[in-house]
């Protein structure tokens, strides 16, 4: 079980051994949106996981424009993440973002249909 968890997080791999301290630290001077943009594509699965969990709260805080232009394109990328532990967090975030979009009228509905549903469909494949 411990080795499986280590494999899921990418610990102990050659790629991880080549990472520097800068790769492992999180820049606290970045805004939440900037952190998400930077770390959801990190080579470190744990950083991707932590920042995926911030999607829905960021959507609510930053609003519909940032959700559409920044978060949803990244969500689409994450549906193809090679680590299941990261992908497993996406349905919960999608539901919470859908709840937020439901409060945004017709524009929110269109974003839900055009962006969130395709992400959910990719996860189910």
N, C-alpha and C positions, 0 to 999 in steps of 0.2 A: 504493500500500500504506500509506503513512504517513497519508494522508487517511482511508482506511478505518479504521485503528486509532484515529485521532482521533475519527471518528464513532462507533465502537463504545464508546469511553469517554465520549463526550459532551463532549469538549474542543472549545472554540471555538464552542459554541452560545450563543445569546443568554441562555438560562437560566444557563449556567455563568458568563457574564460578570457576572451580577448577584449571584453568590455572594460572601459576605464571607469574611474570614480565619477567622472562627469556624466557618463551614460547612466549610472545608477542613481544619481541624485535628481531631485525634482526642484526646478527653479520656482521658488515661492514668489518671486517678483512678477511673474506672469499673471494675467487675469485668468479667471476660470476658463474662459473660451480659448485663450491662447494655450493654456495647459492642455486642454482637450485636444486641440489641433496638433500640438506637438507630441503628446504622449500616447495617443491611440494608435500611432504608427511606430511606436517604440519597438526595438528588437526584443524588449523584455516583456514577456506576457503579463507579469504581475502589474507592471505600469499600465498596460492596455486595460487590464481588468479593472483596476482602481478608477481609471478615467472614464470607462464605459458607464460605470455606476453613477457618474455625474451628469449624464446626458439629460435626463428628464428635469432635474432641478435647474439645470442651466437653461433649458428651453423655457421654463416658466419665468425665470429671472430675467433672461435676455430678450424674450419676446419672439414673435412670429418671424420677423425678418432674419434674425440670426439663426433661428431654428432652420429656416428654409435654406439659407445661403451657406451655413457652416456645418451645422450638426447633421442634417439629413444626408448630405454627400458623404460624410465620414461614416455614418451609420451603414450606408450602402457598402462601403469598403469593408467594414467589420463583419458583415454577413459572410464574407469569404475568409475570415481569420482562420489560420491553421490550428488554433488551439480551441478545443471545444469548451473549455472553461470560460473563455471570453465570449464565445457565441451563445452560451447558455444564459448570459445576462441580458442579451438583447431583447427577448420577448417582453420581459418585465418593463424595460425602458420604452419599448414601442407602445405598450399599453398606457404607460404614464404620459408619454408624449401625445398619444391619441386623445387622452382625457383633456390635456391642455388645449390641443387643437380644436376640440369640440366646443370650446368656449370662444373661439375666434371666428364664428360665423361661417359664411360660405367659403371664404378664403382658406380657413382652417380645414374645412371638409375637403376641398380640392387638394390641398397638400397631403391630407391623410390618404386619399384615394390614389394620388399620383406618386407618392413617395413612400409612405409607411407600408401600405399593403404590398407593394412589390418586395420590400425588404423582408417582410414576414413570409412571403411566398418563397423567397430564396432560402430562408432558414428551414423551411419545411421540406425542401428538396433533398 
